[in-house]
């Protein structure tokens, strides 16, 4: 996996009166709205439809009861999201999102911790000689997320471009 920086600060809990739980299909609309708010803040438009999210949650490769979390604000608004996926238990992918209005409160770090713990559970399932990697995607426009990942010991190794055809 990755080596932790010994001097980093850690977030072991959520801010007061915030709640983390597993989502159900009834939460798909609210999660879609969270992801859309993040996409709009970074790119100006959403990159995912609610139907695509529901389809992903229904996929046999993702179990929302073990691989997905949402964070609720004190007002019961979905403000954080994390998902862990994998390919043959060797390429593990983490996707986290925090609503722009709730960034810099430790929610992203908390979700990253949950995701890393789930990722560790995949290692015994990987072939004994396999190289297991932990991957996280974030936008180059989301400096807060980049800082959290760097503080947590992640290193940028690849850049992808998002392109549109006019």
C-alpha positions as CSV (number, residue, x, y, z in Angstrom):
1,X,0.0,0.0,0.0
2,X,1.6,3.3,1.0
3,X,3.9,4.5,3.7
4,X,2.4,7.1,6.0
5,X,4.2,10.3,6.8
6,X,5.0,10.2,10.5
7,X,4.4,13.9,11.0
8,X,0.9,14.1,9.4
9,X,-2.2,15.1,11.3
10,X,-5.0,12.6,11.3
11,X,-8.7,12.9,11.5
12,X,-10.2,10.0,13.5
13,X,-13.7,11.5,14.0
14,X,-16.2,13.5,12.1
15,X,-17.1,17.0,13.1
16,X,-19.6,17.2,15.9
17,X,-23.2,16.2,15.0
18,X,-22.1,14.7,11.6
19,X,-23.0,11.1,10.9
20,X,-21.5,8.4,8.7
21,X,-23.6,5.5,7.5
22,X,-24.1,3.1,4.6
23,X,-26.4,4.4,1.8
24,X,-29.4,2.7,0.4
25,X,-30.9,3.1,-3.0
26,X,-33.2,5.7,-1.4
27,X,-30.1,7.9,-1.0
28,X,-29.1,7.8,-4.6
29,X,-30.7,11.1,-5.5
30,X,-29.0,12.9,-2.6
31,X,-25.6,11.3,-3.5
32,X,-26.1,12.3,-7.1
33,X,-26.8,15.9,-6.0
34,X,-23.6,15.9,-3.9
35,X,-21.4,14.6,-6.7
36,X,-23.1,17.0,-9.1
37,X,-22.4,19.9,-6.8
38,X,-18.7,18.9,-6.7
39,X,-18.5,18.5,-10.5
40,X,-20.2,21.9,-11.0
41,X,-17.8,23.6,-8.5
42,X,-14.8,22.1,-10.4
43,X,-15.9,21.9,-14.0
44,X,-19.1,23.9,-14.4
45,X,-21.3,20.9,-15.2
46,X,-22.1,17.4,-13.8
47,X,-20.2,14.4,-15.2
48,X,-22.6,11.7,-14.0
49,X,-26.3,11.0,-14.2
50,X,-28.4,9.7,-11.4
51,X,-29.1,6.7,-13.6
52,X,-25.4,6.0,-13.9
53,X,-25.0,6.1,-10.2
54,X,-27.9,3.8,-9.6
55,X,-26.4,1.4,-12.2
56,X,-23.0,1.5,-10.5
57,X,-24.6,0.8,-7.1
58,X,-26.5,-2.2,-8.7
59,X,-23.4,-3.6,-10.3
60,X,-22.2,-7.0,-9.0
61,X,-18.7,-5.6,-8.6
62,X,-19.8,-3.1,-5.9
63,X,-21.6,-3.8,-2.7
64,X,-23.1,-0.6,-1.2
65,X,-23.3,-2.5,2.2
66,X,-19.5,-2.9,2.5
67,X,-17.9,-0.6,-0.1
68,X,-19.8,2.8,0.2
69,X,-20.4,5.4,2.9
70,X,-22.2,8.7,3.1
71,X,-21.7,11.5,5.6
72,X,-24.7,13.5,6.8
73,X,-24.6,17.0,8.1
74,X,-26.5,18.0,11.3
75,X,-29.3,19.1,8.9
76,X,-29.4,15.6,7.4
77,X,-27.9,16.7,4.1
78,X,-25.5,14.3,2.3
79,X,-22.2,16.2,2.4
80,X,-19.7,13.4,1.9
81,X,-19.3,10.2,-0.1
82,X,-16.8,7.4,-0.4
83,X,-16.6,4.3,-2.5
84,X,-14.1,1.5,-2.8
85,X,-13.8,-0.6,-5.9
86,X,-11.3,-3.2,-7.0
87,X,-10.0,-5.2,-9.9
88,X,-9.2,-8.7,-8.8
89,X,-8.3,-7.4,-5.3
90,X,-5.0,-6.0,-6.7
91,X,-6.0,-2.6,-8.2
92,X,-8.0,-0.9,-5.5
93,X,-9.7,2.4,-6.3
94,X,-11.0,4.9,-3.8
95,X,-13.4,7.7,-4.8
96,X,-14.3,10.3,-2.2
97,X,-16.3,13.6,-2.6
98,X,-17.0,16.3,0.0
99,X,-19.5,19.1,-0.8
100,X,-17.7,22.4,-1.5
101,X,-19.4,24.1,1.4
102,X,-18.1,21.4,3.9
103,X,-14.5,21.1,2.8
104,X,-11.6,21.6,5.2
105,X,-13.5,20.1,8.2
106,X,-11.9,16.7,8.2
107,X,-14.7,14.9,6.4
108,X,-12.5,13.9,3.4
109,X,-9.7,12.6,5.7
110,X,-12.3,10.6,7.7
111,X,-13.7,9.1,4.5
112,X,-10.2,8.3,3.3
113,X,-9.6,6.4,6.6
114,X,-12.7,4.3,6.1
115,X,-11.8,3.6,2.5
116,X,-8.2,2.6,3.4
117,X,-9.5,0.2,6.0
118,X,-11.8,-1.4,3.4
119,X,-8.9,-1.6,0.9
120,X,-6.8,-3.5,3.4
121,X,-9.5,-6.2,3.5
122,X,-8.8,-6.9,-0.1
123,X,-5.2,-7.8,0.3
124,X,-5.7,-11.3,1.6
125,X,-7.9,-12.0,-1.4
126,X,-5.2,-11.0,-3.9
127,X,-2.9,-13.6,-5.4
128,X,0.1,-14.1,-3.1
129,X,2.7,-12.7,-5.5
130,X,0.5,-9.8,-6.7
131,X,1.5,-6.2,-6.4
132,X,-1.5,-4.5,-4.7
133,X,-2.0,-0.8,-5.5
134,X,-4.3,1.8,-3.9
135,X,-5.5,4.5,-6.3
136,X,-7.5,7.6,-5.7
137,X,-8.7,10.0,-8.4
138,X,-9.2,13.7,-7.7
139,X,-9.6,16.8,-9.9
140,X,-6.6,19.0,-10.4
141,X,-9.0,21.8,-9.7
142,X,-9.8,20.5,-6.1
143,X,-6.7,21.7,-4.2
144,X,-8.2,20.8,-0.8
145,X,-8.5,17.1,-1.9
146,X,-5.0,17.1,-3.3
147,X,-3.6,18.4,-0.1
148,X,-5.4,15.8,2.0
149,X,-4.1,13.0,-0.3
150,X,-0.6,14.4,-0.1
151,X,-0.8,14.7,3.7
152,X,-2.0,11.1,3.8
153,X,1.1,9.9,1.9
154,X,-0.3,9.6,-1.6
155,X,1.9,10.6,-4.5
156,X,0.6,11.8,-7.9
157,X,1.7,9.3,-10.5
158,X,-0.7,9.9,-13.4
159,X,-2.7,12.7,-14.9
160,X,-5.8,12.4,-17.0
161,X,-7.4,15.1,-19.1
162,X,-11.1,15.8,-19.2
163,X,-11.9,16.9,-22.7
164,X,-15.1,18.1,-24.5
165,X,-15.8,18.4,-28.1
166,X,-17.7,21.5,-29.1
